[in-house]
Amino acid sequence: MNPAPGGARRPSPTARALLGVVGFYSRAVSPALPPRCRFHPTCSAYAAEAVAVHGAGRGSRLVLIRLLKCAPWHPGGVDLVPPAAVVRGTGGAARSSSSGARPCGALSDDPGREATVPATCRTPQEESSVV
């Protein structure tokens, strides 16, 4: 990938093309189909994030593995994109698929609010028992 102004990385032309295909699918094709994804995030959201974080090559490999998991014998559940490896000398941190979310150990900042585990930290079994 090529560095862009401001230190952000710009996706390669191949990655941009793949992101365009995933965007088209999620806007034009997916709404016409009944929802049946057994994973969170959905496969198209996973694909977009995997290609954006890891590039066309590794992102495509991660997406293929995820699509192969989409079978009746797999239980599904939460399947997040693995963080990007930190390249030495860049000083950057690895991105996680729950960017902007609190870490699993962090609870509410509001002292009057009851301390609860964030939804991104709950297992599928805990999530199904939430009322």
Buried (B, 14 or more C-beta within 10 A) or exposed (E): EEEEEEEEBEBBEBBBEBBEBBEEBBEEEBEEEEEEBBBBBBBBBBBBBBBBBBBBEBBBEBBEEBEEBEEEEEEEEBBBBBBBEEEEEEEEEEBBBBEEEBEEEEBEEEEEEEEEBBEBBBEBEEEEEEE
